[in-house]
Amino acid sequence: MSTKSRYRAPLFRAGLLLLGLAALSGCIREEEMKLVYAQRCASCHGPSGRGDGPIAKALSAKIPDFRHTVENRDVFEIRRIIKKGKGIMPAFEPALEKYQVQDMVRMVRVLSMEGREVEWWEKFEPFVWAHCSVPWQYVYDYEAAGKDKRS
């Protein structure tokens, strides 16, 4: 057996393992994303992002439909609104971790696709997010890293 093939087999197995872990972690991320949305957003924005949540009727302002939000705002604006709030929507920056804010941006984009004509490239976004997201907060242990900086 050549030296090259001796090194390729373990690298190939390691690559397959990492690919499998990334796919599994995407499922974990998706479940957490849906849970955070249900806890923090669905009461106003509704389960499908149409602005028809149970609290929305009692509010003085109209809650936006995500289909129109995505058409009129880019990802950076959506992230800023989630973090800083806008109008009657509270700021979620203090309550959500950075990765959770990003999850909510993705959730807005996913929900916005239902019931509207989507661009060809948008059809691949949920697939990429579901199978390629890695829970970096667990990999890098953000909490421990933050404690190290404070010490």
Helices and strands as residue ranges (DSSP letters): H 3-40, H 42-45, G 56-58, H 66-72, H 75-84, H 98-112, G 120-124, H 125-132, H 136-139, H 142-150
